[in-house]
Amino acid sequence: MSDRIVSDGRERLRSTPEYRAAVAHIRSKADGDFAPLFDGAGLFRQIALAWQRESRVRREIRALAGRDSMYLRGR
């Protein structure tokens, strides 16, 4: 089997059920980890926590696929 680079590899990866499940897992884990911190927090603290949570989610999702990776498809 030879590999070749595909131009839409990142989009193909994002459309796979495994990738979507991994993203859902990352989001639910972050929600669970940050939920106790939101209880009793004021408005500005909640905004800061939401920003931190989304930054963490973006970082972990980026690590799944790699930002500048080459995507290969078996032929």
Distance bins in CASP14 RR format, pairs under 12 A and 6 or more apart:
PFRMAT RR
TARGET T0000
AUTHOR 0000-0000-0000
RMODE 2
METHOD distances of the structure
MODEL  1
1 72 0 0 0 0 0 1 0 0 0 0 0
1 73 0 0 0 0 0 1 0 0 0 0 0
1 74 1 0 1 0 0 0 0 0 0 0 0
1 75 1 0 0 1 0 0 0 0 0 0 0
2 72 0 0 0 0 1 0 0 0 0 0 0
2 73 0 0 0 0 0 1 0 0 0 0 0
2 74 1 0 0 1 0 0 0 0 0 0 0
2 75 1 0 1 0 0 0 0 0 0 0 0
3 70 0 0 0 0 1 0 0 0 0 0 0
3 71 0 0 0 0 1 0 0 0 0 0 0
3 72 1 0 1 0 0 0 0 0 0 0 0
3 73 1 0 0 1 0 0 0 0 0 0 0
3 74 1 0 1 0 0 0 0 0 0 0 0
3 75 1 0 0 1 0 0 0 0 0 0 0
4 70 0 0 0 0 0 1 0 0 0 0 0
4 71 0 0 0 0 0 1 0 0 0 0 0
4 72 1 0 0 1 0 0 0 0 0 0 0
4 73 1 0 0 1 0 0 0 0 0 0 0
4 74 1 0 0 1 0 0 0 0 0 0 0
4 75 1 0 1 0 0 0 0 0 0 0 0
5 12 0 0 0 0 0 1 0 0 0 0 0
5 69 0 0 0 0 0 1 0 0 0 0 0
5 70 1 0 1 0 0 0 0 0 0 0 0
5 71 1 0 0 1 0 0 0 0 0 0 0
5 72 1 0 0 1 0 0 0 0 0 0 0
5 73 1 0 0 1 0 0 0 0 0 0 0
5 74 0 0 0 0 0 1 0 0 0 0 0
5 75 0 0 0 0 0 1 0 0 0 0 0
6 12 1 0 0 1 0 0 0 0 0 0 0
6 13 0 0 0 0 0 1 0 0 0 0 0
6 69 0 0 0 0 0 1 0 0 0 0 0
6 70 0 0 0 0 1 0 0 0 0 0 0
6 71 1 0 1 0 0 0 0 0 0 0 0
6 72 1 0 0 1 0 0 0 0 0 0 0
6 73 1 0 1 0 0 0 0 0 0 0 0
6 74 0 0 0 0 1 0 0 0 0 0 0
6 75 0 0 0 0 0 1 0 0 0 0 0
7 70 0 0 0 0 0 1 0 0 0 0 0
7 71 0 0 0 0 1 0 0 0 0 0 0
7 72 0 0 0 0 0 1 0 0 0 0 0
7 73 0 0 0 0 0 1 0 0 0 0 0
8 14 0 0 0 0 1 0 0 0 0 0 0
8 15 0 0 0 0 1 0 0 0 0 0 0
8 71 0 0 0 0 1 0 0 0 0 0 0
8 73 0 0 0 0 1 0 0 0 0 0 0
9 15 0 0 0 0 1 0 0 0 0 0 0
9 16 0 0 0 0 0 1 0 0 0 0 0
9 19 0 0 0 0 0 1 0 0 0 0 0
9 65 0 0 0 0 1 0 0 0 0 0 0
9 66 0 0 0 0 0 1 0 0 0 0 0
9 69 0 0 0 0 1 0 0 0 0 0 0
9 70 0 0 0 0 1 0 0 0 0 0 0
9 71 1 1 0 0 0 0 0 0 0 0 0
9 72 0 0 0 0 1 0 0 0 0 0 0
9 73 1 0 0 1 0 0 0 0 0 0 0
9 74 0 0 0 0 0 1 0 0 0 0 0
10 16 0 0 0 0 0 1 0 0 0 0 0
10 19 0 0 0 0 0 1 0 0 0 0 0
10 62 0 0 0 0 0 1 0 0 0 0 0
10 64 0 0 0 0 0 1 0 0 0 0 0
10 65 1 0 0 1 0 0 0 0 0 0 0
10 66 0 0 0 0 1 0 0 0 0 0 0
10 67 0 0 0 0 1 0 0 0 0 0 0
10 68 0 0 0 0 0 1 0 0 0 0 0
10 69 1 0 0 1 0 0 0 0 0 0 0
10 70 0 0 0 0 1 0 0 0 0 0 0
10 71 1 0 0 1 0 0 0 0 0 0 0
10 72 0 0 0 0 0 1 0 0 0 0 0
11 19 0 0 0 0 0 1 0 0 0 0 0
11 65 0 0 0 0 0 1 0 0 0 0 0
11 71 0 0 0 0 1 0 0 0 0 0 0
12 18 0 0 0 0 0 1 0 0 0 0 0
12 19 0 0 0 0 1 0 0 0 0 0 0
12 65 0 0 0 0 0 1 0 0 0 0 0
12 71 1 0 0 1 0 0 0 0 0 0 0
12 72 0 0 0 0 0 1 0 0 0 0 0
12 73 1 0 0 1 0 0 0 0 0 0 0
12 74 0 0 0 0 0 1 0 0 0 0 0
13 19 1 0 1 0 0 0 0 0 0 0 0
13 20 0 0 0 0 0 1 0 0 0 0 0
13 22 0 0 0 0 0 1 0 0 0 0 0
13 23 0 0 0 0 0 1 0 0 0 0 0
13 61 0 0 0 0 0 1 0 0 0 0 0
13 64 0 0 0 0 1 0 0 0 0 0 0
13 65 1 0 1 0 0 0 0 0 0 0 0
13 66 0 0 0 0 1 0 0 0 0 0 0
13 69 0 0 0 0 1 0 0 0 0 0 0
13 70 0 0 0 0 0 1 0 0 0 0 0
13 71 1 0 0 1 0 0 0 0 0 0 0
13 72 0 0 0 0 0 1 0 0 0 0 0
13 73 0 0 0 0 0 1 0 0 0 0 0
14 20 1 0 0 1 0 0 0 0 0 0 0
14 22 0 0 0 0 0 1 0 0 0 0 0
14 23 0 0 0 0 1 0 0 0 0 0 0
14 61 0 0 0 0 1 0 0 0 0 0 0
14 62 0 0 0 0 0 1 0 0 0 0 0
14 64 0 0 0 0 1 0 0 0 0 0 0
14 65 1 0 0 1 0 0 0 0 0 0 0
14 66 0 0 0 0 0 1 0 0 0 0 0
14 71 0 0 0 0 0 1 0 0 0 0 0
15 23 0 0 0 0 0 1 0 0 0 0 0
15 65 0 0 0 0 0 1 0 0 0 0 0
16 22 0 0 0 0 1 0 0 0 0 0 0
16 23 0 0 0 0 0 1 0 0 0 0 0
16 64 0 0 0 0 0 1 0 0 0 0 0
16 65 0 0 0 0 0 1 0 0 0 0 0
16 71 0 0 0 0 0 1 0 0 0 0 0
17 23 0 0 0 0 0 1 0 0 0 0 0
17 24 0 0 0 0 0 1 0 0 0 0 0
18 24 0 0 0 0 0 1 0 0 0 0 0
18 25 0 0 0 0 0 1 0 0 0 0 0
18 64 0 0 0 0 1 0 0 0 0 0 0
18 65 0 0 0 0 0 1 0 0 0 0 0
19 25 0 0 0 0 0 1 0 0 0 0 0
19 26 0 0 0 0 0 1 0 0 0 0 0
19 61 0 0 0 0 1 0 0 0 0 0 0
19 64 1 0 0 1 0 0 0 0 0 0 0
19 65 1 0 0 1 0 0 0 0 0 0 0
19 66 0 0 0 0 0 1 0 0 0 0 0
19 71 0 0 0 0 0 1 0 0 0 0 0
20 26 0 0 0 0 0 1 0 0 0 0 0
20 27 0 0 0 0 0 1 0 0 0 0 0
20 61 0 0 0 0 0 1 0 0 0 0 0
20 64 0 0 0 0 0 1 0 0 0 0 0
21 27 0 0 0 0 0 1 0 0 0 0 0
21 28 0 0 0 0 0 1 0 0 0 0 0
21 64 0 0 0 0 0 1 0 0 0 0 0
22 28 0 0 0 0 0 1 0 0 0 0 0
22 29 0 0 0 0 0 1 0 0 0 0 0
22 57 0 0 0 0 0 1 0 0 0 0 0
22 60 0 0 0 0 1 0 0 0 0 0 0
22 61 0 0 0 0 1 0 0 0 0 0 0
22 63 0 0 0 0 0 1 0 0 0 0 0
22 64 1 0 1 0 0 0 0 0 0 0 0
22 65 0 0 0 0 1 0 0 0 0 0 0
23 29 0 0 0 0 0 1 0 0 0 0 0
23 30 0 0 0 0 0 1 0 0 0 0 0
23 57 0 0 0 0 1 0 0 0 0 0 0
23 58 0 0 0 0 0 1 0 0 0 0 0
23 60 0 0 0 0 1 0 0 0 0 0 0
23 61 1 0 1 0 0 0 0 0 0 0 0
23 62 0 0 0 0 0 1 0 0 0 0 0
23 63 0 0 0 0 0 1 0 0 0 0 0
23 64 1 0 0 1 0 0 0 0 0 0 0
23 65 0 0 0 0 1 0 0 0 0 0 0
24 30 0 0 0 0 0 1 0 0 0 0 0
24 31 0 0 0 0 0 1 0 0 0 0 0
24 57 0 0 0 0 0 1 0 0 0 0 0
24 61 0 0 0 0 0 1 0 0 0 0 0
24 64 0 0 0 0 0 1 0 0 0 0 0
25 31 0 0 0 0 0 1 0 0 0 0 0
25 32 0 0 0 0 0 1 0 0 0 0 0
25 57 0 0 0 0 0 1 0 0 0 0 0
25 60 0 0 0 0 1 0 0 0 0 0 0
25 61 0 0 0 0 0 1 0 0 0 0 0
25 64 0 0 0 0 0 1 0 0 0 0 0
26 32 0 0 0 0 0 1 0 0 0 0 0
26 33 0 0 0 0 0 1 0 0 0 0 0
26 53 0 0 0 0 0 1 0 0 0 0 0
26 54 0 0 0 0 0 1 0 0 0 0 0
26 56 0 0 0 0 1 0 0 0 0 0 0
26 57 1 0 1 0 0 0 0 0 0 0 0
26 58 0 0 0 0 1 0 0 0 0 0 0
26 59 0 0 0 0 1 0 0 0 0 0 0
26 60 1 0 1 0 0 0 0 0 0 0 0
26 61 1 0 0 1 0 0 0 0 0 0 0
26 62 0 0 0 0 0 1 0 0 0 0 0
26 63 0 0 0 0 1 0 0 0 0 0 0
26 64 1 0 0 1 0 0 0 0 0 0 0
26 65 0 0 0 0 0 1 0 0 0 0 0
27 33 0 0 0 0 0 1 0 0 0 0 0
27 34 0 0 0 0 0 1 0 0 0 0 0
27 53 0 0 0 0 1 0 0 0 0 0 0
27 54 0 0 0 0 1 0 0 0 0 0 0
27 56 0 0 0 0 0 1 0 0 0 0 0
27 57 1 0 1 0 0 0 0 0 0 0 0
27 58 0 0 0 0 0 1 0 0 0 0 0
27 60 0 0 0 0 1 0 0 0 0 0 0
27 61 0 0 0 0 1 0 0 0 0 0 0
28 34 0 0 0 0 0 1 0 0 0 0 0
28 35 0 0 0 0 0 1 0 0 0 0 0
28 53 0 0 0 0 0 1 0 0 0 0 0
28 57 0 0 0 0 0 1 0 0 0 0 0
28 60 0 0 0 0 0 1 0 0 0 0 0
29 35 0 0 0 0 0 1 0 0 0 0 0
29 53 0 0 0 0 0 1 0 0 0 0 0
29 56 0 0 0 0 1 0 0 0 0 0 0
29 57 0 0 0 0 1 0 0 0 0 0 0
29 60 0 0 0 0 1 0 0 0 0 0 0
29 61 0 0 0 0 0 1 0 0 0 0 0
30 37 0 0 0 0 0 1 0 0 0 0 0
30 38 0 0 0 0 0 1 0 0 0 0 0
30 49 0 0 0 0 0 1 0 0 0 0 0
30 50 0 0 0 0 0 1 0 0 0 0 0
30 52 0 0 0 0 1 0 0 0 0 0 0
30 53 1 0 1 0 0 0 0 0 0 0 0
30 54 0 0 0 0 1 0 0 0 0 0 0
30 55 0 0 0 0 1 0 0 0 0 0 0
30 56 1 0 1 0 0 0 0 0 0 0 0
30 57 1 0 1 0 0 0 0 0 0 0 0
30 58 0 0 0 0 0 1 0 0 0 0 0
30 59 0 0 0 0 0 1 0 0 0 0 0
30 60 1 0 0 1 0 0 0 0 0 0 0
30 61 0 0 0 0 0 1 0 0 0 0 0
31 37 0 0 0 0 0 1 0 0 0 0 0
31 38 0 0 0 0 1 0 0 0 0 0 0
31 49 0 0 0 0 0 1 0 0 0 0 0
31 50 0 0 0 0 0 1 0 0 0 0 0
31 53 1 0 0 1 0 0 0 0 0 0 0
31 54 0 0 0 0 0 1 0 0 0 0 0
31 56 0 0 0 0 0 1 0 0 0 0 0
31 57 0 0 0 0 1 0 0 0 0 0 0
32 38 0 0 0 0 1 0 0 0 0 0 0
32 39 0 0 0 0 0 1 0 0 0 0 0
32 49 0 0 0 0 0 1 0 0 0 0 0
32 53 0 0 0 0 1 0 0 0 0 0 0
32 56 0 0 0 0 0 1 0 0 0 0 0
32 57 0 0 0 0 0 1 0 0 0 0 0
33 49 0 0 0 0 0 1 0 0 0 0 0
33 52 0 0 0 0 0 1 0 0 0 0 0
33 53 1 0 0 1 0 0 0 0 0 0 0
33 56 0 0 0 0 1 0 0 0 0 0 0
33 57 0 0 0 0 0 1 0 0 0 0 0
33 60 0 0 0 0 0 1 0 0 0 0 0
34 41 0 0 0 0 0 1 0 0 0 0 0
34 45 0 0 0 0 0 1 0 0 0 0 0
34 46 0 0 0 0 1 0 0 0 0 0 0
34 48 0 0 0 0 0 1 0 0 0 0 0
34 49 1 0 1 0 0 0 0 0 0 0 0
34 50 0 0 0 0 1 0 0 0 0 0 0
34 51 0 0 0 0 0 1 0 0 0 0 0
34 52 1 0 0 1 0 0 0 0 0 0 0
34 53 1 0 1 0 0 0 0 0 0 0 0
34 54 0 0 0 0 1 0 0 0 0 0 0
34 55 0 0 0 0 0 1 0 0 0 0 0
34 56 0 0 0 0 1 0 0 0 0 0 0
34 57 0 0 0 0 1 0 0 0 0 0 0
35 41 0 0 0 0 0 1 0 0 0 0 0
35 46 0 0 0 0 0 1 0 0 0 0 0
35 49 0 0 0 0 1 0 0 0 0 0 0
35 50 0 0 0 0 0 1 0 0 0 0 0
35 53 0 0 0 0 1 0 0 0 0 0 0
36 49 0 0 0 0 0 1 0 0 0 0 0
37 45 0 0 0 0 1 0 0 0 0 0 0
37 46 0 0 0 0 1 0 0 0 0 0 0
37 48 0 0 0 0 1 0 0 0 0 0 0
37 49 1 0 1 0 0 0 0 0 0 0 0
37 50 0 0 0 0 0 1 0 0 0 0 0
37 52 0 0 0 0 1 0 0 0 0 0 0
37 53 0 0 0 0 1 0 0 0 0 0 0
38 45 0 0 0 0 1 0 0 0 0 0 0
38 46 1 0 1 0 0 0 0 0 0 0 0
38 47 0 0 0 0 0 1 0 0 0 0 0
38 48 0 0 0 0 0 1 0 0 0 0 0
38 49 1 0 1 0 0 0 0 0 0 0 0
38 50 0 0 0 0 1 0 0 0 0 0 0
38 52 0 0 0 0 0 1 0 0 0 0 0
38 53 0 0 0 0 1 0 0 0 0 0 0
39 45 0 0 0 0 0 1 0 0 0 0 0
39 46 0 0 0 0 1 0 0 0 0 0 0
39 49 0 0 0 0 0 1 0 0 0 0 0
40 46 0 0 0 0 1 0 0 0 0 0 0
40 49 0 0 0 0 0 1 0 0 0 0 0
41 47 0 0 0 0 1 0 0 0 0 0 0
41 48 0 0 0 0 1 0 0 0 0 0 0
41 49 1 0 0 1 0 0 0 0 0 0 0
41 50 0 0 0 0 0 1 0 0 0 0 0
41 52 0 0 0 0 0 1 0 0 0 0 0
42 48 0 0 0 0 1 0 0 0 0 0 0
42 49 0 0 0 0 1 0 0 0 0 0 0
42 50 0 0 0 0 0 1 0 0 0 0 0
43 49 0 0 0 0 0 1 0 0 0 0 0
43 50 0 0 0 0 0 1 0 0 0 0 0
44 50 0 0 0 0 0 1 0 0 0 0 0
44 51 0 0 0 0 0 1 0 0 0 0 0
45 51 0 0 0 0 0 1 0 0 0 0 0
45 52 0 0 0 0 0 1 0 0 0 0 0
46 52 0 0 0 0 0 1 0 0 0 0 0
46 53 0 0 0 0 0 1 0 0 0 0 0
47 53 0 0 0 0 0 1 0 0 0 0 0
47 54 0 0 0 0 0 1 0 0 0 0 0
48 54 0 0 0 0 0 1 0 0 0 0 0
48 55 0 0 0 0 0 1 0 0 0 0 0
49 55 0 0 0 0 0 1 0 0 0 0 0
49 56 0 0 0 0 0 1 0 0 0 0 0
50 56 0 0 0 0 0 1 0 0 0 0 0
50 57 0 0 0 0 0 1 0 0 0 0 0
51 57 0 0 0 0 0 1 0 0 0 0 0
51 58 0 0 0 0 0 1 0 0 0 0 0
52 58 0 0 0 0 0 1 0 0 0 0 0
52 59 0 0 0 0 0 1 0 0 0 0 0
53 59 0 0 0 0 0 1 0 0 0 0 0
53 60 0 0 0 0 0 1 0 0 0 0 0
54 60 0 0 0 0 0 1 0 0 0 0 0
54 61 0 0 0 0 0 1 0 0 0 0 0
55 61 0 0 0 0 0 1 0 0 0 0 0
55 62 0 0 0 0 0 1 0 0 0 0 0
56 62 0 0 0 0 0 1 0 0 0 0 0
56 63 0 0 0 0 0 1 0 0 0 0 0
57 63 0 0 0 0 0 1 0 0 0 0 0
57 64 0 0 0 0 0 1 0 0 0 0 0
58 64 0 0 0 0 0 1 0 0 0 0 0
58 65 0 0 0 0 0 1 0 0 0 0 0
58 67 0 0 0 0 0 1 0 0 0 0 0
59 66 0 0 0 0 0 1 0 0 0 0 0
59 67 0 0 0 0 0 1 0 0 0 0 0
60 66 0 0 0 0 0 1 0 0 0 0 0
61 67 0 0 0 0 0 1 0 0 0 0 0
62 68 0 0 0 0 0 1 0 0 0 0 0
62 69 0 0 0 0 0 1 0 0 0 0 0
63 69 0 0 0 0 0 1 0 0 0 0 0
65 71 0 0 0 0 1 0 0 0 0 0 0
END
